[in-house]
Amino acid sequence: MTEPLRLAVSRGALFEETLDLLDAIGVDSAALRSDSRSLLFPGEKVTVLTLRPSDVPTYVEAGAVDLGITGKDVLMEQHERVVYEILDLSYGHCRMVVASRAGDEFAQDLERRLGAVRIATKYPRVATRHFEESGRQAEVIEVKGSVELAPIAGLADGIVDLTATGRTLRENALEIREVIGECTARLVANRVAHKLRQREIDELVERISARA
Amino acid sequence: MNYPIPPGTRDILPDEMRELRALSTALLGTFERFGYGEVWTPTLEYEDVLVKGDERAAGASYRLFDEHGQVLALRSDMTIPIARLVATRFDDEPGPLRLCYLSHAYRAVTPQRGQQREFLQAGLELIGAEAPGGTVEVIEVLCAALDAAGLPRARVGLGDAGLYRGLLEGMGAEGNGAGAVLLALERHDFVELEARVAELRVSDRRQQTLTTLPQLRGGVEVLDRAVELGGDDVRQATQRLRDVAEGVTERGLADRVIFDLGLVRDLGYYTGAIFEVYDPALGHVIGAGGRYDDLIGRFGDPRPACGFALFVERLHVAQAEEERREE
């Protein structure tokens, strides 16, 4: 009688581990693994939708899905969206950092000289907030890909980006200057679903917490 | 020809208007049946009067200058204008006063988020009736209004604005640490909340209580579960909510209510019970309200008060979904 819970999962860096999680809690992921063109996978208790990571909060906030799995970086960037962040899934660990060319003067030095730093990023709101909260001025430049290129090409003095191992940064001769936050995969819920489907959501959370 | 209108506003054409009119009439009829008289207040008020009610409530609204250079503001809800009206026009009447309205209110919107800049609210205010009796009456009328709107699956989320703060204070947690925990709760971020609670200098058991309690929501039994979890700390912090729960149960409304120990509202004037209204057809709340015992006192003699507002356009969307399900 009750409709299945709708869960949005992110295609991208978190996808594989999210599928493992689904298997561990008894949601069959075989169809998701084999079929890369479908976007919606009906199930008895849980219907899974695959989305771009940054679209997950949009669907969850609007109630188009009840639950979503996405990275903390996405939630930080979409800070103003009203979603319930109910569980740290602890995989997909990354750090949101400020980085600049190794050897370059940065932060206070540069700020003293120029008054403001130019920061290239895919996370303009995270970057703006970080510099504002630490009482500094930054000109934030939004780019859509390969942020590492910006300081090398002279578009910016530094970058704000997500790094897992730091390898890409090193390969581009960039150094971590500041850590803004730790990011992992998170389970988020729509505010209405969180109340009206409390039993099913709590049961799912319990199964996730109990997995090995 | 094509002339734009501001995002977040809309034209309504006859078919939809007919349905909205019928819905509004059903809501107002319910309010009248419970003895609430309809009032009308100006859309524009003096800004300094609105700010007197709640700085946060008035902060996001639209302002303009009148011909004398006075700052006028579009109201962002009806509760503050009615508090002003009561202090000005009914100061000598002992009450309780029962007032209702069907009015537009205005709020700033974030672009491309489907938010309404101008929206229609149907609501009421019960002024001069204390908790828990007054609160229970308001919940009863709210449930009757949802029935009149044809939304049997809608539920009222019921919490208490001071519950979690009181719990922290009772445990001796104050200052920046407690502030960070409250901020995480307001943001509905339970991951952050757990991390901030872990930094508080309180016992492990109390940390467990602080982390688990705001996630408790459901039938009236969650109130007992909460006390089992946190003992006397929780017994004290939930006393007001349990008094309301008793009244709600006596009126046979417990099934319509979701008791929510983590509920928070973002308006500054709430002092006790707070409500949110949910319907499975919609991902957004379709109504909200609560008790604001200090608000009337900011304009005149202090009087306890409680009320709610339903978002009529959202109710209409939910109603259409209910009708579709029945077919």
Interface residues (C-beta under 8 A of the other chain):
Chain A: E61 A62 G63 A64 E80 V82 V83 Y84 E85 I86 L87 D88 R186 N190 R191 V192 A193 H194 K195 L196 Q198 R199 D202
Chain B: T110 G114 R155 G157 R187 H188 D189 F190 V191 E192 Q215 R217 G218 I258 D260 E276 Y278 D279 P280 L282 G283 H284 V285
